[in-house]
Every structure is written in structure tokens, then in C-alpha cells.
Amino acid sequence: MIGRAAIGNPWIFQGRERALVPRSEVLATIRLHLQGMLDGYGPRQGVILFRKHLTRYLSPLQPPGELRAEILAETEPSRLLAHLQQLESLPAPDPAV
């Protein structure tokens, strides 16, 4: 159960609330995790396998539907990173939602 809870939330091992992790830290962690997948599996397979984790990372960030769909359909690492860059400029999600 802990393993499943850690998908998209590695901060669980630090006892940190996922909602309190700053977006900049989440995006830095996504990039680091993606790079590890690319190193281990190669560009195409690494991105495809990483999308399982990415869905969980993105959930609290609440990206707009169209951007979320583009991110999760991407197979090219450089374009995926460009889409993630777009997330940095979006307003923070409303925690009440």
C-alpha cells in the first residue's frame, strides 16, 4: 500500500503533506524522475512508462484539460519537458477545489 501511495508522491517518505509541496519542487522532482526513466529505458519507452507516474504527479496541480491531455499523450522527451515548462507559468490551483 505504501508503494502505491508513493507513486506521484515521493514526499510520503518524509512525512510531508502532498498539498504543501511547492509546485516548483514537484516539477523539479518530475524532471529528475523522468531523466531516470530515460536513462534506464531510452527516450520513447522511458516517456511511455513514465506517464503512469506523471498522471499521479499532475493530479494535485490541476492542469487545464487540454494541456493535461497533451502532456499525457506525449512520446517525445523534449516536447514533454516543454509542456511541463508551461505548468510553471499557470496560476496555482485552488486548494478548496
N, C-alpha and C positions, 0 to 999 in steps of 0.2 A: 504494500500500500504506500509506503514511503517513496518507493521508486516511481510510482505513477504520479504522486504528488509533486515530485521534483521535476517532472517534465514541464519546461517553461517556467519553473520556479526554483532555481538552484539556491535561492536565499533561504529556503526552508531549513537548510542545514545550519544556518547562522541564527535561526530562530527569529528571522525578520518577517514582518508582515509584507506580503507582496504589494499591497496597495501603497505602502510607504516607500517603496524603492523608486528613486527618481528615474524619469524616462531616459535621461542620458546614460544612467548606469545600465538600464535594461537594454538599450540599443548597443552599448559597448559589449555587453555580455552576448547579445545575439551575434555580433560580428565575430567575436572570439570563438564562439561555438561553431558558427558557420565555417570559419577558417579551419578548425579542427576536422570538420566533416569533409571539407575539400581536400585537405592533406591526406586523409585516410581513404577516401573513396574516389577522388578525382572530381573534376568540375561538374559534370552532368549528374552523375549518381549521388555525389555529395549534396547537391542542391535538392534533388528529389527526396532523398532520405531525411534531409533537414526540415522539410516542410511540416513533418509531423510535430516537431518541436516548435516550429515557428507559429503554428496555429495557437499553441498554448501561451507563447510569449506575447502574441499580439492581442489576445483576448482583453486584458485589462486596459490596453492602450486605446481601444475602441477606434481603430482607423475607419474612415469612411468606407462604405461597402464596395465602391468601385476600386479604390486603392487596395483594399484588403484582397479583393479577387485577383487583381493584377499581381500582387506580391505572392499569393499562394499558387498562382499558375506559372510563375517564372521558372525557367530552367537554366538561365544564363547567370552565372555568379555576378558579373559586373552590373547587369540590369537589376538584379535583386538588391544589390548594395545601393544602387541609385534610388530604387523605390524606398528603401529603408531611410535614406537621406531625407526623403520627403516627409517622413514621420516626425523628424526633428523640428520641422517648422510648423507643424499643426498645433492648434491650441490644446492644452491639457484636457483630458476627459473630465466630465463632471462626476465626482465620486458618488453623488447621490443617485446616479442612474444605474 
